[in-house]
Amino acid sequence: MHEPTSAAPAASDVPVAPAVPEGGTPPQGPTLFDWEFATDPYPAYAWLREHSPVHRTKLPSGVEAWLVTRYADARQALADQRLSKNPAHHAEPAHAKGKTGIPGERKAELMTHLLNIDPPDHTRLRRLVSKAFTPRRVAEFTPRVQELTDHLIEQFASRGEADLIHEFAFPLPIYAICEMLGVPREDQDDFRDWAGMMIRHGGGPRGGVARSVKQMRTYLGELIHRKRDDLGNDLISDLIRASDHGDHLTEAEATAMAFILLFAGFETTVNLIGNGVHSLFMNPDQRARLQDSLAAGESALLESGIEELLRYDGPVELATWRFATEPLTLGGQEVAAGDPVLVVLAAADRDPERFADPDTLDLSRTDNQHLGYGHGIHYCLGAPLARLEGQTALATLLTRLPDLELAVPPNELRWRGGLIMRGLRTLPVKFTARNP
């Protein structure tokens, strides 16, 4: 589960320029959250790091929040327990109106998951979930991830063209996390449909997202109820087992945790694969290095390369919502109690005060303590699974389709408008057709 980098859908798909607050950023500052910004936000983030590193702005939803852009400040904010994950600390009832968090989660009674709670409840729930979501389970799942990867590539290999988002990067993590959770094969396509609406591949309405959340919640509740009488070797069964010993998960907590494991377990990986392939297309020298390394049977560059792709153009642009529980100072800026704070991971991970040549992709970079998986108690629980899926996807694509290339000019690619996540709508590619 990618806890700190939760795949919360955007508050709006119609970005607008933020109003400049009185005494805030001068007029020459960058416009945020329009389509040009979504295509390449990094110049704007560089300006903010230099001129307004903790920056108050109006978001597309109308909610005002602080954007934290420097690495040192971001790392501090991610670990600062005065910044609560519980939206009850927001000074305005924006969450109740669906302007923060995951659309529909409150009405669907899905609030009791790791992205919305603080210690001691967070400590208890994370301990229970960690018993089920272990590194050993992820390691044992490696062959199945490879099988899923091969199967998806075989579906389009003979065509010589594909959309890598819809046909590969999206279904791979959906089917993988469904299998880990214990969702029966015959029901997994329903999850694919619900997930597709939740990340708005078709640009669907926000109300459609809430409906998909409700459908997923209903299904998971029924599945958990059935599994109590027939436990298996899957994550949901392990969550139920954990609830039967001393500490316990209520059925509502188990449902919310299964939901967020699935929800946070797929969209970040969709974008990791899509953004990663795109970055390699835009940096052919680095791609050639990686392909040569893979051809030689080496894995070190692939392992360091995944971390660099997470830093360079990662799947999560802003960490999920935090709310100040008391007045505090962040990066020299006074933040009032109740104010929302959004840590801009994409800006922090290109901070020249922390990373040498931050705008250069270097797959062999070793000093790479990026914040793509967060920091502190909300560090990503699912980082091992994300790494496994990302490494498997990229290595298999580059090995089986070595002449893979963009099928359209780069300037024709469109990025999904949004707030938390960063990802491509489509990624059309072409290659030499080959028999599966």
FENMO-V606500 format. One record per residue. RES is the residue in one small letter. SS is DSSP state (~ for helix, > for strand, _ for the rest). PHI is phi in whole degrees, -180 to 180 (* if undefined). PSI is psi in radians with two decimals (NA if undefined). Layout:
RES,SS,PHI,PSI
RES,SS,PHI,PSI
This chain:
m,_,*,2.34
h,_,-94,1.32
e,_,-62,-0.92
p,_,-74,-0.32
t,_,-110,0.83
s,_,-54,2.47
a,_,-84,0.97
a,_,-73,2.22
p,_,-62,2.73
a,_,-67,2.71
a,_,-71,-0.40
s,_,-158,2.57
d,_,-100,0.21
v,_,-119,1.48
p,_,-67,2.59
v,_,-134,2.74
a,_,-71,2.36
p,_,-73,2.60
a,_,-72,2.49
v,_,-86,2.04
p,_,-68,2.68
e,_,-60,2.26
g,_,77,0.14
g,_,-97,-2.46
t,_,-63,2.34
p,_,-67,2.84
p,_,-58,-0.47
q,_,-76,0.01
g,_,-67,2.86
p,_,-73,2.67
t,_,-81,2.29
l,_,-108,2.58
f,_,71,0.34
d,_,-94,-3.13
w,~,-70,-0.58
e,~,-65,-0.71
f,~,-62,-0.74
a,~,-61,-0.59
t,~,-67,-0.73
d,_,-150,1.55
p,_,-81,-0.15
y,~,-67,-0.65
p,~,-62,-0.70
a,~,-64,-0.72
y,~,-66,-0.60
a,~,-63,-0.71
w,~,-63,-0.79
l,~,-63,-0.73
r,~,-57,-0.68
e,~,-81,-0.72
h,~,-106,-0.49
s,_,-151,1.19
p,_,-65,-0.49
v,>,-118,1.79
h,>,-119,2.13
r,>,-87,2.26
t,>,-147,2.84
k,>,-96,2.18
l,_,-81,2.90
p,_,-55,-0.49
s,_,-76,-0.22
g,_,98,-0.19
v,_,-74,2.38
e,>,-93,2.41
a,>,-151,2.84
w,>,-93,2.32
l,>,-103,2.17
v,>,-105,2.09
t,_,-118,-0.32
r,_,-89,2.57
y,~,-59,-0.85
a,~,-62,-0.75
d,~,-67,-0.69
a,~,-64,-0.78
r,~,-62,-0.71
q,~,-63,-0.80
a,~,-65,-0.67
l,~,-64,-0.46
a,~,-104,-0.07
d,_,-81,1.97
q,_,-76,-0.06
r,_,-76,-0.23
l,>,-99,1.79
s,>,-84,2.61
k,_,-87,-0.17
n,_,-83,2.02
p,~,-64,-0.18
a,~,-62,-0.35
h,~,-85,-0.04
h,_,-69,2.40
a,_,-68,-0.40
e,_,-122,2.67
p,_,-80,0.80
a,_,-66,-0.59
h,_,-65,-0.70
a,_,-63,-0.45
k,_,-91,0.09
g,_,79,0.32
k,_,-93,-0.18
t,_,-133,2.76
g,_,78,-2.85
i,_,-89,2.18
p,_,-55,2.27
g,_,85,-0.07
e,_,-69,-0.56
r,_,-69,-0.85
k,_,-64,-0.53
a,_,-85,0.07
e,_,57,0.88
l,_,-119,0.46
m,_,-79,-0.36
t,_,-88,1.03
h,_,-123,3.05
l,_,-64,-0.33
l,_,-83,-0.15
n,_,-121,0.13
i,_,-131,2.83
d,_,-121,2.96
p,_,-60,2.59
p,_,-86,-0.22
d,~,-62,-0.71
h,~,-61,-0.75
t,~,-60,-0.79
r,~,-65,-0.83
l,~,-68,-0.71
r,~,-65,-0.67
r,~,-62,-0.75
l,~,-67,-0.77
v,~,-67,-0.64
s,~,-63,-0.49
k,~,-66,-0.51
a,~,-92,-0.72
f,_,-97,1.35
t,_,-99,2.71
p,~,-57,-0.60
r,~,-63,-0.73
r,~,-62,-0.73
v,~,-63,-0.78
a,~,-60,-0.71
e,~,-67,-0.37
f,_,-85,-0.11
t,~,-54,-0.87
p,~,-60,-0.62
r,~,-70,-0.66
v,~,-61,-0.71
q,~,-64,-0.73
e,~,-62,-0.78
l,~,-63,-0.73
t,~,-61,-0.86
d,~,-61,-0.75
h,~,-62,-0.77
l,~,-65,-0.73
i,~,-63,-0.66
e,~,-64,-0.39
q,~,-70,-0.42
f,~,-126,-0.02
a,_,-61,-0.61
s,_,-79,-0.18
r,_,-85,-0.49
g,_,80,0.12
e,>,-158,2.76
a,>,-170,2.86
d,>,-104,1.87
l,~,-67,-0.36
i,~,-74,-1.03
h,~,-71,-0.60
e,~,-97,-0.18
f,~,-139,-1.12
a,~,-64,-0.57
f,~,-78,-0.91
p,~,-69,-0.53
l,~,-57,-1.00
p,~,-69,-0.49
i,~,-63,-0.90
y,~,-67,-0.62
a,~,-65,-0.87
i,~,-71,-0.56
c,~,-60,-0.77
e,~,-67,-0.70
m,~,-64,-0.67
l,~,-72,-0.48
g,_,100,0.40
v,_,-74,2.17
p,_,-57,2.57
r,~,-54,-0.70
e,~,-68,-0.24
d,~,-103,-0.09
q,~,-70,-0.51
d,~,-68,-0.52
d,~,-62,-0.74
f,~,-64,-0.64
r,~,-62,-0.73
d,~,-65,-0.80
w,~,-63,-0.76
a,~,-65,-0.65
g,~,-61,-0.71
m,~,-67,-0.67
m,~,-67,-0.51
i,_,-103,0.14
r,_,55,0.90
h,_,-59,-0.63
g,_,-94,0.16
g,_,68,0.59
g,_,-69,2.91
p,_,-72,2.71
r,~,-59,-0.61
g,~,-61,-0.59
g,~,-65,-0.60
v,~,-63,-0.83
a,~,-61,-0.69
r,~,-64,-0.72
s,~,-64,-0.70
v,~,-60,-0.76
k,~,-65,-0.74
q,~,-63,-0.74
m,~,-66,-0.70
r,~,-64,-0.76
t,~,-61,-0.80
y,~,-63,-0.82
l,~,-63,-0.69
g,~,-60,-0.76
e,~,-68,-0.67
l,~,-65,-0.76
i,~,-61,-0.72
h,~,-62,-0.73
r,~,-67,-0.69
k,~,-70,-0.38
r,_,-59,-0.48
d,_,-97,-0.07
d,_,-153,1.22
l,_,-67,2.49
g,_,-125,-2.86
n,_,-101,1.24
d,_,-148,2.98
l,~,-65,-0.73
i,~,-64,-0.72
s,~,-62,-0.68
d,~,-69,-0.60
l,~,-63,-0.70
i,~,-66,-0.74
r,~,-61,-0.75
a,~,-62,-0.54
s,_,-77,-0.15
d,_,-100,0.16
h,_,-130,2.02
g,_,52,-1.79
d,_,-59,2.65
h,_,-147,2.71
l,_,-100,2.26
t,_,-70,2.90
e,~,-63,-0.64
a,~,-65,-0.71
e,~,-66,-0.74
a,~,-63,-0.71
t,~,-65,-0.80
a,~,-63,-0.67
m,~,-70,-0.71
a,~,-62,-0.70
f,~,-61,-0.86
i,~,-73,-0.51
l,~,-61,-0.76
l,~,-72,-0.82
f,~,-64,-0.85
a,~,-78,-0.19
g,_,-91,-0.01
f,_,-122,-0.77
e,~,-68,-0.63
t,~,-62,-0.64
t,~,-74,-0.61
v,~,-53,-0.85
n,~,-75,-0.57
l,~,-60,-0.80
i,~,-69,-0.86
g,~,-63,-0.87
n,~,-65,-0.63
g,~,-64,-0.83
v,~,-62,-0.74
h,~,-60,-0.78
s,~,-62,-0.65
l,~,-69,-0.64
f,~,-61,-0.70
m,~,-79,-0.20
n,_,-131,1.26
p,~,-61,-0.47
d,~,-66,-0.71
q,~,-70,-0.64
r,~,-62,-0.76
a,~,-62,-0.70
r,~,-59,-0.77
l,~,-68,-0.72
q,~,-65,-0.68
d,~,-63,-0.72
s,~,-65,-0.77
l,~,-64,-0.70
a,~,-63,-0.49
a,_,-85,0.01
g,_,77,0.37
e,_,-97,2.68
s,_,-121,-0.23
a,~,-62,-0.76
l,~,-69,-0.60
l,~,-63,-0.76
e,~,-67,-0.83
s,~,-71,-0.51
g,~,-66,-0.67
i,~,-62,-0.73
e,~,-64,-0.68
e,~,-69,-0.66
l,~,-66,-0.61
l,~,-64,-0.67
r,~,-74,-0.78
y,~,-72,-0.81
d,~,-153,1.21
g,_,-73,2.98
p,_,-76,-0.32
v,>,-119,2.07
e,_,-83,-0.78
l,>,-126,2.39
a,_,-65,2.78
t,_,-69,2.97
w,_,-60,2.41
r,>,-129,2.67
f,>,-134,2.25
a,>,-67,2.21
t,_,-90,-0.18
e,_,-158,2.86
p,_,-61,2.42
l,>,-152,2.87
t,>,-111,2.25
l,>,-134,2.02
g,_,60,0.58
g,_,80,0.04
q,>,-107,2.35
e,>,-80,2.18
v,>,-113,2.21
a,_,-82,2.69
a,_,-58,2.36
g,_,92,-0.20
d,_,-73,2.40
p,>,-74,2.49
v,>,-129,2.21
l,>,-118,2.07
v,>,-85,2.13
v,>,-88,1.63
l,~,-60,-0.68
a,~,-63,-0.60
a,~,-77,-0.79
a,~,-61,-0.66
d,_,-78,-0.01
r,_,-121,0.45
d,_,-77,2.06
p,_,-67,-0.27
e,_,-72,-0.27
r,_,-115,-0.61
f,_,-121,2.27
a,_,-69,2.40
d,_,45,1.04
p,_,-65,-0.41
d,_,-90,0.15
t,_,-106,2.29
l,_,-82,2.07
d,_,-132,1.72
l,_,-63,-0.31
s,_,-97,0.16
r,_,-57,2.27
t,_,-105,-0.66
d,_,-83,1.46
n,_,-139,1.09
q,_,-85,1.16
h,_,-69,2.92
l,_,-106,0.29
g,_,-58,-0.50
y,_,-104,0.22
g,_,86,-2.85
h,_,-165,2.58
g,~,86,-2.73
i,~,-68,-0.31
h,~,-99,0.33
y,_,-57,2.51
c,_,-57,2.03
l,_,-67,-0.53
g,_,-97,0.29
a,~,-55,-0.74
p,~,-60,-0.68
l,~,-68,-0.70
a,~,-62,-0.77
r,~,-62,-0.76
l,~,-60,-0.85
e,~,-67,-0.72
g,~,-65,-0.81
q,~,-63,-0.78
t,~,-64,-0.77
a,~,-63,-0.87
l,~,-67,-0.78
a,~,-62,-0.72
t,~,-71,-0.73
l,~,-59,-0.87
l,~,-70,-0.43
t,~,-85,-0.77
r,~,-83,-0.47
l,_,-126,1.21
p,_,-66,-0.41
d,_,-101,0.39
l,_,-53,2.34
e,>,-152,2.82
l,>,-62,2.45
a,_,-97,-0.05
v,_,-137,2.80
p,_,-61,2.51
p,~,-54,-0.60
n,~,-73,-0.09
e,~,-92,-0.16
l,_,-71,2.52
r,_,-122,2.34
w,>,-96,2.52
r,_,-66,2.26
g,_,-69,2.45
g,_,174,-2.97
l,_,-120,-0.97
i,_,-81,-0.88
m,>,-93,2.72
r,_,-126,2.05
g,_,-163,2.78
l,>,-81,2.54
r,_,-70,-0.81
t,_,-141,2.81
l,_,-143,1.39
p,>,-70,2.28
v,>,-132,2.82
k,>,-137,2.80
f,_,-169,2.97
t,_,-69,2.10
a,_,-63,2.47
r,_,-145,2.65
n,_,-69,2.45
p,_,-57,NA
